[in-house]
């Protein structure tokens, strides 16, 4: 890292796909084109937490980056299990946290990968850390006169314009964000049946009108041209004690580590961005005017080679891959819904669980029949399991924050 660079920026990828390298290359080209690479005041530093089990990859799938790519960033950290173990041993030897406490921060799942990146970025004295996903690209698509119109996005530049005024900035997403396919309602499953089901399993930020708009667009979310042409960042409102953010296209101000929270998700669940959202009541969170395109079905990676389709495919509920993706999303949602309700609406928790349970009993047989997948009945089993364990998960959620606070206190005293 060149010492004369004043602003240190961490770029984080929590990944398990070989395609990560191609996505990274595209972002670096974007930073070069926007002048960030040549900016003598900025230091760009890569942090990659990789998972070898997700797609049966090997270490070199992440670490063997082309020299012409590497020379455009100032430093890189590749974080695998052995690196994490060494860091846990260090924290334990320094009497900062115990091995058991470390497992709360650096255990399994996406939250742990994000925490590893967050930890290393703070240890390496980054001022800001931006998270990107390996299936999101720096471009936006609009639907203009039934034609897909594409535009490049200077994502990092946009976040840097606002992050010094906030604790967190997050951008917008277009493309295949929603796992809900286009659905033709019928007597087997009516629109009201499906609405009851989605509202039972999803979080507060889900709006049925928006879902219907996305389904009518064939599962595609198009960018808003007003946002694309805006230069205004908007304060994220608090809804039921949460300022909802996304896990990628997300920038965190690290200048004061005591203001930084860790990620968390219940075992086997996602929602690490949602649970971070519940910690932000006293933090300034801005939604900034930039987009990334989410290639949720991995069908548009040719975008990174310059192939820009004029029409985006409808996601129809007519094959096992799409139905299975939707099913897995439903399982992921229901696994974190009880804890989310317990954190944000505890006074009504029992009543809300009863309502969820009854709506699922009514709608799940229809969902199974419509998709011809009896596995959807497991959604109710998962609700009962995670409801039984909600107090345990809440205790772990709070304990994770306390352990993180110990680590942050150590690094604050250590010279930050």
C-alpha positions as CSV (number, residue, x, y, z in Angstrom):
1,X,0.0,0.0,0.0
2,X,1.3,3.4,-0.9
3,X,1.6,5.4,2.3
4,X,0.8,8.8,0.8
5,X,-2.7,7.8,0.1
6,X,-5.0,9.3,2.7
7,X,-8.3,7.5,2.3
8,X,-8.2,3.8,2.7
9,X,-11.1,1.9,1.1
10,X,-11.8,-1.8,1.6
11,X,-13.6,-3.7,-1.1
12,X,-15.2,-6.9,0.3
13,X,-16.4,-10.0,-1.5
14,X,-17.9,-12.9,0.5
15,X,-17.9,-15.5,-2.3
16,X,-18.1,-19.2,-3.2
17,X,-18.1,-18.9,-7.0
18,X,-15.3,-19.1,-9.6
19,X,-17.1,-16.3,-11.5
20,X,-16.0,-14.0,-8.7
21,X,-12.8,-13.2,-10.6
22,X,-14.7,-12.1,-13.7
23,X,-17.0,-9.8,-11.6
24,X,-14.0,-8.3,-9.8
25,X,-12.3,-7.6,-13.1
26,X,-15.4,-5.7,-14.3
27,X,-15.5,-3.6,-11.1
28,X,-11.8,-2.8,-11.4
29,X,-12.2,-1.7,-15.0
30,X,-15.1,0.5,-13.8
31,X,-12.9,2.0,-11.1
32,X,-10.2,2.7,-13.6
33,X,-12.6,4.3,-16.0
34,X,-14.0,6.5,-13.3
35,X,-10.6,7.7,-12.2
36,X,-10.5,6.0,-8.8
37,X,-7.4,3.9,-9.6
38,X,-5.3,6.9,-10.6
39,X,-6.5,9.0,-7.7
40,X,-3.4,9.5,-5.5
41,X,-5.6,10.2,-2.5
42,X,-7.4,6.9,-2.6
43,X,-6.1,3.5,-1.6
44,X,-8.1,0.5,-2.9
45,X,-7.7,-2.7,-0.9
46,X,-9.3,-6.1,-1.7
47,X,-10.7,-8.4,1.0
48,X,-12.1,-11.8,-0.2
49,X,-13.6,-14.3,2.2
50,X,-14.1,-17.5,0.3
51,X,-16.1,-20.7,0.8
52,X,-14.6,-23.8,-0.8
53,X,-17.6,-26.0,-0.1
54,X,-20.3,-23.9,-1.7
55,X,-19.4,-24.9,-5.3
56,X,-16.5,-27.3,-4.6
57,X,-13.9,-24.8,-5.6
58,X,-10.2,-24.6,-4.7
59,X,-8.1,-21.7,-3.2
60,X,-6.6,-20.7,-6.5
61,X,-10.0,-20.1,-7.9
62,X,-10.0,-16.9,-5.8
63,X,-6.3,-16.1,-5.3
64,X,-4.9,-16.5,-8.8
65,X,-5.8,-13.1,-10.2
66,X,-4.1,-11.7,-13.3
67,X,-1.1,-9.4,-12.6
68,X,-2.6,-6.6,-14.7
69,X,-5.7,-6.7,-12.4
70,X,-3.7,-6.9,-9.2
71,X,-1.5,-3.9,-10.0
72,X,-4.5,-1.7,-10.1
73,X,-5.2,-2.2,-6.4
74,X,-3.0,-1.4,-3.4
75,X,-3.3,-4.6,-1.3
76,X,-5.3,-7.8,-1.1
77,X,-6.3,-10.2,1.7
78,X,-7.7,-13.7,0.9
79,X,-9.5,-15.1,3.9
80,X,-10.0,-18.8,4.2
81,X,-10.4,-21.1,7.2
82,X,-6.7,-21.4,8.0
83,X,-6.4,-17.6,8.1
84,X,-9.4,-17.3,10.3
85,X,-8.0,-19.9,12.7
86,X,-4.7,-18.0,13.0
87,X,-6.7,-14.8,13.8
88,X,-8.8,-16.6,16.4
89,X,-5.6,-17.9,18.1
90,X,-4.2,-14.4,18.1
91,X,-7.3,-12.9,19.8
92,X,-7.4,-15.8,22.3
93,X,-3.7,-15.4,23.1
94,X,-4.2,-11.7,23.7
95,X,-7.1,-12.5,26.1
96,X,-9.5,-10.5,24.0
97,X,-12.1,-13.3,23.4
98,X,-12.3,-17.0,24.0
99,X,-12.4,-19.7,21.3
100,X,-16.1,-20.1,22.0
101,X,-16.8,-16.4,21.6
102,X,-14.8,-16.3,18.4
103,X,-17.2,-18.9,16.9
104,X,-20.0,-16.4,17.3
105,X,-18.2,-14.0,15.0
106,X,-16.3,-16.3,12.6
107,X,-18.4,-19.4,12.6
108,X,-20.4,-20.7,9.6
109,X,-22.6,-19.0,7.1
110,X,-22.7,-15.7,5.2
111,X,-22.7,-13.6,8.3
112,X,-19.4,-15.1,9.4
113,X,-17.8,-14.4,6.0
114,X,-19.0,-10.8,6.1
115,X,-17.7,-10.5,9.7
116,X,-14.3,-11.8,8.7
117,X,-14.1,-9.1,6.0
118,X,-15.3,-6.5,8.4
119,X,-12.8,-7.5,11.0
120,X,-9.8,-7.5,8.6
121,X,-10.8,-4.2,7.2
122,X,-10.8,-2.6,10.6
123,X,-7.6,-4.4,11.6
124,X,-5.9,-3.0,8.5
125,X,-7.2,0.5,9.3
126,X,-9.6,1.0,6.4
127,X,-11.7,4.1,6.5
128,X,-14.6,2.6,4.6
129,X,-15.6,-0.8,3.5
130,X,-17.9,-1.6,0.6
131,X,-19.4,-5.0,0.0
132,X,-20.1,-6.4,-3.4
133,X,-21.8,-9.7,-4.4
134,X,-20.3,-12.0,-7.0
135,X,-23.6,-12.1,-8.9
136,X,-24.1,-8.3,-9.0
137,X,-22.7,-6.1,-11.8
138,X,-22.1,-2.3,-12.0
139,X,-24.8,-1.6,-14.4
140,X,-28.5,-0.7,-14.5
141,X,-31.3,-1.7,-16.8
142,X,-34.5,0.2,-17.5
143,X,-37.6,-0.8,-19.5
144,X,-38.1,1.9,-22.1
145,X,-40.8,1.3,-24.7
146,X,-40.6,-2.4,-24.0
147,X,-36.9,-2.4,-24.7
148,X,-34.1,-3.1,-22.1
149,X,-31.8,0.0,-22.0
150,X,-28.5,-0.5,-20.2
151,X,-26.2,2.0,-18.5
152,X,-23.0,1.7,-16.6
153,X,-22.9,2.6,-12.9
154,X,-20.1,4.2,-10.9
155,X,-21.0,2.4,-7.8
156,X,-17.9,2.9,-5.6
157,X,-17.6,6.6,-6.6
158,X,-21.3,7.2,-5.6
159,X,-20.8,5.6,-2.2
160,X,-17.6,7.6,-1.6
161,X,-19.5,10.8,-2.3
162,X,-21.8,10.2,0.7
163,X,-20.2,7.8,3.2
164,X,-18.3,10.5,5.1
165,X,-21.7,12.0,6.0
166,X,-23.1,8.7,7.2
167,X,-22.5,5.5,9.2
168,X,-23.8,3.3,6.3
169,X,-24.7,3.9,2.7
170,X,-26.5,1.4,0.5
171,X,-27.5,1.5,-3.2
172,X,-30.3,0.2,-5.2
173,X,-30.7,-3.1,-7.1
174,X,-32.3,-4.1,-10.4
175,X,-32.5,-7.3,-12.4
176,X,-33.5,-10.6,-10.8
177,X,-33.7,-9.5,-7.2
178,X,-36.8,-11.4,-6.2
179,X,-36.8,-15.2,-6.2
180,X,-40.6,-15.1,-6.8
181,X,-41.3,-16.2,-10.3
182,X,-44.1,-15.0,-12.6
183,X,-47.2,-16.7,-11.6
184,X,-50.5,-17.2,-13.4
185,X,-53.2,-17.3,-10.7
186,X,-56.0,-19.8,-11.0
187,X,-58.5,-21.8,-9.0
188,X,-55.8,-23.9,-7.4
189,X,-54.0,-20.8,-6.1
190,X,-55.7,-17.4,-6.2
191,X,-53.9,-14.0,-5.9
192,X,-55.2,-13.7,-2.3
193,X,-53.8,-17.2,-1.4
194,X,-50.4,-16.2,-2.7
195,X,-50.5,-12.8,-1.0
196,X,-51.3,-14.5,2.4
197,X,-48.4,-16.9,1.9
198,X,-45.8,-14.2,1.0
199,X,-46.9,-11.9,3.8
200,X,-46.6,-14.8,6.3
201,X,-43.0,-15.6,5.4
202,X,-41.5,-12.3,4.4
203,X,-40.2,-9.2,6.2
204,X,-41.7,-5.7,6.7
205,X,-40.0,-4.2,3.7
206,X,-42.0,-6.5,1.3
207,X,-44.8,-4.6,-0.3
208,X,-47.4,-6.7,-2.1
209,X,-48.0,-4.0,-4.8
210,X,-44.3,-4.0,-5.5
211,X,-44.2,-7.8,-5.7
212,X,-47.1,-7.8,-8.1
213,X,-45.3,-5.3,-10.3
214,X,-42.2,-7.4,-10.4
215,X,-44.2,-10.6,-11.1
216,X,-46.0,-8.7,-14.0
217,X,-42.5,-7.9,-15.3
218,X,-41.6,-11.6,-15.3
219,X,-39.6,-11.4,-12.1
220,X,-37.5,-8.5,-13.3
221,X,-37.0,-5.3,-11.3
222,X,-36.1,-2.4,-13.5
223,X,-34.1,0.7,-12.4
224,X,-36.0,3.9,-11.8
225,X,-34.8,6.6,-14.2
226,X,-35.5,9.3,-11.5
227,X,-32.9,7.6,-9.2
228,X,-30.5,7.1,-12.1
229,X,-30.5,10.8,-12.8
230,X,-30.5,12.0,-9.2
231,X,-27.6,13.3,-7.2
232,X,-29.5,13.1,-3.9
233,X,-29.1,10.5,-1.1
234,X,-32.2,9.7,0.9
235,X,-32.3,8.9,4.6
236,X,-33.5,5.3,5.1
237,X,-36.7,5.4,7.2
238,X,-37.1,3.3,10.3
239,X,-39.8,0.7,10.0
240,X,-40.7,-1.4,13.1
241,X,-37.3,-0.6,14.7
242,X,-35.3,-1.5,11.5
243,X,-33.6,0.6,8.9
244,X,-33.6,-1.9,6.0
245,X,-30.4,-2.3,4.0
246,X,-29.0,-4.8,1.6
247,X,-25.9,-7.0,2.1
248,X,-24.2,-5.8,-1.0
249,X,-23.9,-2.4,-2.8
250,X,-23.4,-1.5,0.9
251,X,-20.7,0.8,2.3
252,X,-19.8,1.0,6.1
253,X,-17.9,3.8,7.7
254,X,-15.1,2.3,9.8
255,X,-13.5,5.5,11.1
256,X,-15.0,4.8,14.5
257,X,-15.1,1.1,15.1
258,X,-17.3,1.5,18.2
259,X,-20.1,2.5,15.8
260,X,-19.8,-0.7,13.8
261,X,-22.1,-3.7,14.4
262,X,-21.4,-7.3,13.3
263,X,-23.5,-9.4,11.0
264,X,-25.6,-12.2,12.4
265,X,-28.0,-14.9,11.1
266,X,-29.7,-17.8,12.9
267,X,-28.2,-21.2,12.1
268,X,-29.0,-22.3,8.6
269,X,-30.7,-19.0,7.7
270,X,-29.8,-15.9,5.8
271,X,-31.0,-12.4,6.7
272,X,-27.6,-11.1,7.9
273,X,-28.4,-7.7,6.3
274,X,-31.9,-7.7,7.9
275,X,-30.5,-8.3,11.4
276,X,-27.9,-5.6,10.9
277,X,-30.8,-3.3,10.0
278,X,-32.3,-3.8,13.4
279,X,-29.2,-2.3,15.1
280,X,-29.2,1.0,13.2
281,X,-31.8,3.1,15.1
282,X,-29.1,5.5,16.3
283,X,-27.1,5.4,13.1
284,X,-27.3,7.6,10.0
285,X,-28.2,5.4,7.0
286,X,-28.4,6.8,3.5
287,X,-29.7,5.2,0.3
288,X,-27.5,6.5,-2.5
289,X,-28.4,7.0,-6.2
290,X,-26.7,4.0,-7.9
291,X,-27.7,0.6,-9.0
292,X,-26.2,-2.9,-9.4
293,X,-27.7,-5.5,-11.7
294,X,-28.5,-8.7,-9.8
295,X,-28.0,-11.8,-11.9
296,X,-29.9,-14.1,-9.5
297,X,-30.2,-17.0,-11.9
298,X,-26.6,-16.7,-13.3
299,X,-28.0,-16.5,-16.8
300,X,-26.6,-13.1,-17.8
301,X,-22.9,-13.4,-17.1
302,X,-22.3,-12.5,-20.8
303,X,-23.2,-9.0,-19.7
304,X,-19.6,-8.8,-18.5
305,X,-18.5,-9.5,-22.1
306,X,-20.6,-6.6,-23.5
307,X,-23.6,-8.7,-24.6
308,X,-26.6,-6.4,-23.7
309,X,-30.0,-8.1,-24.4
310,X,-32.8,-5.9,-25.6
311,X,-35.3,-8.1,-23.7
312,X,-35.0,-9.8,-20.3
313,X,-36.4,-13.3,-19.9
314,X,-39.5,-14.0,-17.9
315,X,-39.0,-16.2,-14.9
316,X,-41.8,-18.7,-15.2
317,X,-42.7,-21.2,-12.5
318,X,-42.4,-24.0,-15.1
319,X,-39.1,-25.8,-14.3
320,X,-37.5,-27.5,-11.2
321,X,-34.6,-25.1,-11.0
322,X,-36.8,-22.0,-10.7
323,X,-39.2,-23.7,-8.3
324,X,-36.4,-25.0,-6.2
325,X,-34.8,-21.6,-5.9
326,X,-38.1,-20.1,-4.8
327,X,-38.6,-23.0,-2.3
328,X,-35.1,-22.4,-0.8
329,X,-35.8,-18.7,-0.5
330,X,-39.1,-19.5,1.3
331,X,-37.1,-21.7,3.8
332,X,-34.5,-19.0,4.2
333,X,-37.2,-16.3,4.9
334,X,-39.2,-18.4,7.4
335,X,-36.0,-19.4,9.3
336,X,-35.3,-15.8,10.2
337,X,-38.8,-14.4,10.4
338,X,-39.4,-15.5,14.1
339,X,-36.2,-13.8,15.3
340,X,-37.0,-10.7,13.3
341,X,-40.4,-10.4,14.9
342,X,-39.0,-11.1,18.4
343,X,-36.5,-8.3,18.0
344,X,-38.9,-5.7,16.4
345,X,-42.4,-6.6,17.6
346,X,-41.9,-8.6,20.8
347,X,-45.1,-7.3,22.5
348,X,-47.1,-8.8,19.7
349,X,-44.8,-11.8,19.0
350,X,-47.1,-14.6,20.0
351,X,-50.1,-13.2,18.2
352,X,-48.0,-12.7,15.0
353,X,-46.8,-16.3,15.1
354,X,-50.3,-17.6,15.6
355,X,-51.4,-15.6,12.5
356,X,-48.5,-16.8,10.5
357,X,-49.2,-20.4,11.5
358,X,-52.8,-20.2,10.5
359,X,-52.1,-18.5,7.2
360,X,-49.5,-21.1,6.3
361,X,-51.9,-24.0,7.2
362,X,-54.4,-22.5,4.8
363,X,-52.1,-21.6,1.9
364,X,-49.3,-24.3,2.0
365,X,-51.5,-27.1,0.6
366,X,-52.4,-24.8,-2.3
367,X,-48.7,-23.8,-2.8
368,X,-47.8,-27.5,-2.9
369,X,-50.5,-28.3,-5.4
370,X,-49.8,-25.3,-7.6
371,X,-46.0,-26.0,-7.9
372,X,-46.4,-29.8,-7.7
373,X,-43.8,-29.8,-4.9
374,X,-44.9,-31.3,-1.6
375,X,-41.6,-30.0,0.0
376,X,-43.2,-26.6,0.5
377,X,-45.0,-28.1,3.6
378,X,-41.6,-28.1,5.3
379,X,-42.0,-24.3,5.6
380,X,-44.5,-24.8,8.5
381,X,-42.1,-27.3,10.2
382,X,-39.3,-24.7,9.9
383,X,-41.6,-22.0,11.4
384,X,-42.2,-24.2,14.4
385,X,-38.5,-25.1,14.9
386,X,-37.3,-21.5,14.7
387,X,-40.2,-20.3,16.9
388,X,-39.2,-22.9,19.6
389,X,-35.6,-21.6,19.4
390,X,-36.3,-17.9,19.1
391,X,-35.1,-17.0,22.6
392,X,-31.9,-18.9,22.2
393,X,-31.3,-17.2,18.8
394,X,-32.0,-13.8,20.3
395,X,-29.5,-14.5,23.1
396,X,-26.9,-15.5,20.6
397,X,-27.7,-12.4,18.5
398,X,-27.0,-10.2,21.6
399,X,-24.0,-12.1,22.7
400,X,-22.5,-11.7,19.2
401,X,-22.7,-8.0,19.6
402,X,-21.0,-8.1,23.0
403,X,-18.1,-10.2,21.7
404,X,-17.7,-7.9,18.7
405,X,-17.6,-4.9,21.1
406,X,-14.7,-6.6,22.9
407,X,-12.8,-6.8,19.7
408,X,-13.6,-3.3,18.7
409,X,-12.5,-2.0,22.1
410,X,-9.2,-3.8,21.6
411,X,-8.6,-2.2,18.2
412,X,-9.7,1.2,19.4
413,X,-7.1,1.1,22.2
414,X,-4.6,-0.3,19.8
415,X,-4.3,2.9,17.9
416,X,-7.4,3.6,15.8
